[in-house]
C-alpha cells in the first residue's frame, strides 16, 4: 500500500525473520512478481517500490534443498538469488534476498 511504502521510505526495510531463503529483505527484479505482494491486499491498493541495491557478494540458489539455501549469509554472502525457472519458486519468477536492508535504496513508488 502507499502507506506501507511511505513507512519504508522513512524507516527503511525490515528484514523478514525467515522464508524460502532465510532471513532478509525479499525483492524481485520482475515487476510481475513484485506486483503480487502483499498477497492479502487488494490489487488496486498495491504499489511497487523501485529500488537500487548494492548486492555485494551474491550466492545463486538454484534448487530446493541447496546446501546454502538458508545459510548463505553465514558463508560471507550479502544476497541470495533464485534465477527464473530454477524450480525454487512455483511461479518460476526470479527472487532475491538481501541480508542487510541498508544496502537497499528506494528510488520510486510505482503503480503496477
C-alpha positions as CSV (number, residue, x, y, z in Angstrom):
1,X,0.0,0.0,0.0
2,X,1.1,3.6,-0.3
3,X,1.0,3.9,3.5
4,X,3.4,0.9,3.9
5,X,5.6,2.3,1.1
6,X,5.8,5.7,2.8
7,X,6.8,4.0,6.1
8,X,9.6,2.0,4.3
9,X,10.8,5.3,2.8
10,X,11.0,6.8,6.3
11,X,12.2,3.8,8.3
12,X,13.8,1.6,5.7
13,X,13.1,-2.1,5.1
14,X,12.6,-4.5,7.9
15,X,14.0,-8.0,7.1
16,X,11.7,-11.0,7.2
17,X,12.8,-13.3,10.0
18,X,12.6,-16.3,7.7
19,X,11.4,-17.5,4.4
20,X,12.5,-19.7,1.5
21,X,16.0,-18.2,1.7
22,X,16.0,-17.4,5.4
23,X,16.3,-14.0,7.0
24,X,16.4,-10.9,4.8
25,X,14.6,-8.5,2.6
26,X,12.9,-10.2,-0.3
27,X,12.9,-8.4,-3.6
28,X,12.5,-9.2,-7.3
29,X,13.6,-7.5,-10.5
30,X,10.5,-9.0,-12.1
31,X,7.6,-6.5,-11.9
32,X,5.1,-9.3,-12.4
33,X,6.4,-11.0,-9.3
34,X,6.7,-7.8,-7.2
35,X,3.1,-6.8,-8.2
36,X,1.7,-9.8,-6.4
37,X,2.5,-8.6,-2.9
38,X,1.3,-8.2,-0.3
39,X,-0.8,-11.3,-1.1
40,X,-3.8,-10.3,1.1
41,X,-4.1,-6.7,-0.2
42,X,-6.5,-5.9,-3.0
43,X,-4.7,-5.4,-6.3
44,X,-5.9,-1.9,-6.7
45,X,-4.2,-0.9,-3.4
46,X,-0.8,-2.4,-4.2
47,X,2.3,-0.4,-5.2
48,X,5.8,-1.5,-6.1
49,X,8.9,0.1,-4.8
50,X,11.6,0.7,-7.4
51,X,14.9,0.2,-5.6
52,X,18.6,0.3,-6.1
53,X,20.5,-2.4,-4.3
54,X,24.2,-2.8,-3.5
55,X,24.0,-6.6,-3.9
56,X,27.6,-7.2,-2.7
57,X,28.6,-10.9,-2.9
58,X,25.8,-12.9,-4.4
59,X,25.0,-16.6,-4.0
60,X,22.9,-18.3,-6.6
61,X,20.4,-20.7,-5.0
62,X,19.0,-22.7,-7.9
63,X,17.3,-25.7,-6.5
64,X,15.3,-26.8,-3.4
65,X,17.5,-28.2,-0.7
66,X,20.5,-26.2,-1.8
67,X,23.2,-26.7,0.9
68,X,23.3,-22.9,1.5
69,X,19.5,-22.2,0.9
70,X,19.1,-20.5,4.3
71,X,22.8,-20.2,5.4
72,X,24.3,-18.2,2.5
73,X,25.0,-15.2,4.8
74,X,26.9,-17.4,7.2
75,X,29.3,-18.1,4.3
76,X,30.0,-14.5,3.5
77,X,27.3,-13.7,1.0
78,X,25.3,-10.5,1.1
79,X,22.5,-11.5,-1.3
80,X,20.9,-14.8,-2.3
81,X,19.5,-15.0,-5.8
82,X,17.0,-17.5,-7.3
83,X,17.1,-17.3,-11.0
84,X,13.9,-17.6,-13.1
85,X,12.6,-21.1,-13.8
86,X,15.0,-22.9,-11.5
87,X,12.4,-24.8,-9.5
88,X,12.7,-22.8,-6.3
89,X,9.5,-20.7,-6.8
90,X,6.3,-22.2,-8.1
91,X,5.7,-19.1,-10.4
92,X,9.1,-19.6,-12.0
93,X,9.9,-15.9,-11.4
94,X,13.2,-14.5,-10.1
95,X,13.6,-13.7,-6.5
96,X,16.4,-12.1,-4.3
97,X,17.0,-11.9,-0.6
98,X,19.2,-9.1,0.7
99,X,20.6,-9.7,4.2
100,X,21.3,-6.0,5.2
101,X,18.5,-3.6,4.5
102,X,20.9,-0.7,4.4
103,X,22.0,-2.0,1.0
104,X,18.6,-1.0,-0.4
105,X,17.7,2.5,-1.5
106,X,14.2,3.3,-2.6
107,X,14.1,5.3,-5.9
108,X,10.4,5.5,-6.7
109,X,6.9,4.2,-5.9
110,X,5.1,2.8,-9.0
111,X,1.6,1.6,-9.6
112,X,1.9,-1.9,-11.1
